[in-house]
Amino acid sequence: MEISKSARNGIGMPLVGFGTYQLSIEQAEFCVSEAIKAGFRHIDSAEGYENEVGTGRGIKKGLEESGLAREDIFVTTKLFPGYKPWGSHEKNFEETIENLKRQLKELQLDYVDLYLIHAPLSGLRLEQWKALIELRRMGLAKHIGVSNYDEARIREILDAGLAKPEANQVEFHPICARVELSRYMKENSIEPIAYSSLAPLSSWRVEKGQGGEVLSEVKEGSQSTIREIAAKLNVSEAKLLLRWGLQHGYSVLTKSSKPERIKENLELFNFEIPDGDMERLDGLDQNRAIAWAASGINPMEAAPPLK
Ligand SMILES: NC(=O)c1ccc[n+]([C@@H]2O[C@H](COP(=O)([O-])OP(=O)(O)OC[C@H]3O[C@@H](n4cnc5c(N)ncnc54)[C@H](OP(=O)(O)O)[C@@H]3O)[C@@H](O)[C@H]2O)c1
């Protein structure tokens, strides 16, 4: 895969996307418009982030102020499938269809470029997947995929004779390198999208209530290697981690509430990580997921039996 600012993956997704998790409605409006003005052409949203009204306003403002059209950007959003242990209702086929229609209203869009099931947390996940296929047929989602699905959960869809997910969004950084799953997705032409690329950093989710301290001990041993390689290449640690994801063939997402970091996180195309340093970073793998730790579950391991 060519790595450049204008390059896109197999479903037309720009390689670097702006994430909106843990932004308030007001922050989402401001940061999404800043991100578009800074050059981001992919916005990653979700029902579960409870800020899609702000993201929608930010998209509108960012497009207007940059003189861009809707087709110039790629918008992803996600269905929250419901999760019984949290008392969250599991959505059936009809509810899934209605859900995206409601999300589109909040986002002020006619369609999304990619609609994902946020995680395999519901026993109705095959029914929800059938609804996503229908949403694609209706033109409300140009592409459909999943998130936090392991190989077994993807096979479940294929074994049911249903259309293949076009993408899978997963936690992916040197401490959580998903070697087997990445190989499986590549073999099956499922586009890999990385989230929480910056989880190894000590600056990740440090504000009160963001939960970055949970499992922070897992990453401490990796930080000196990341720091050392970033200093050698004369780039920030954040840029090093995002570039590592790109060089592994992933599209990457990154979130910041700060305009200067929003700009910095897009500057990934004027340096390259040499093979030897890629190998050193690969050597940090512990196959440990960190991103959902504060919520008390690992979304890849929480799937209930099918109903
Ligand atoms: N599908 C899923 O289950 C799932 C799960 C998690 C995330 N996601 C998606 O992926 C996106 C990215 O993941 P994430 O939210 O964990 O974000 P991330 O980009 O990996 O990390 C964001 C954290 O790092 C800090 N940060 C950002 N840029 C930095 C820089 N240049 N230097 C130092 N620190 C920096 C941010 O602080 P400030 O904001 O203070 O700058 C924030 O605390 C999410 O926003 C969401 O869209 C999906």
The ligand as an ORCA input file, in Angstrom:
! r2SCAN-3c Opt
* xyz 0 1
  N     -14.010      0.848     17.882
  C     -13.650      1.021     19.143
  O     -13.973      0.225     20.034
  C     -12.810      2.211     19.488
  C     -12.188      2.275     20.740
  C     -11.374      3.379     21.013
  C     -11.204      4.375     20.060
  N     -11.859      4.301     18.868
  C     -11.732      5.371     17.845
  O     -10.360      5.637     17.626
  C     -10.083      6.995     17.937
  C      -8.656      7.130     18.446
  O      -8.483      6.404     19.666
  P      -8.285      7.175     21.044
  O      -9.428      8.065     21.314
  O      -7.870      6.179     22.039
  O      -7.139      8.203     20.639
  P      -5.573      8.227     20.460
  O      -5.368      9.145     19.317
  O      -4.945      6.879     20.443
  O      -5.154      8.927     21.820
  C      -5.780     10.092     22.278
  C      -5.129     10.493     23.590
  O      -3.754     10.862     23.350
  C      -3.570     12.246     23.547
  N      -2.846     12.768     22.385
  C      -3.336     13.018     21.156
  N      -2.397     13.474     20.334
  C      -1.246     13.524     21.052
  C       0.065     13.923     20.758
  N       0.406     14.356     19.537
  N       0.998     13.838     21.732
  C       0.671     13.389     22.956
  N      -0.566     12.990     23.309
  C      -1.530     13.051     22.365
  C      -4.965     12.845     23.659
  O      -4.985     13.929     24.552
  P      -5.668     15.354     24.153
  O      -7.036     15.084     23.636
  O      -5.634     16.084     25.452
  O      -4.752     15.918     23.105
  C      -5.774     11.672     24.222
  O      -5.633     11.583     25.626
  C     -11.186      7.358     18.937
  O     -11.327      8.743     19.142
  C     -12.370      6.685     18.297
  O     -12.844      7.446     17.199
  C     -12.629      3.224     18.558
*
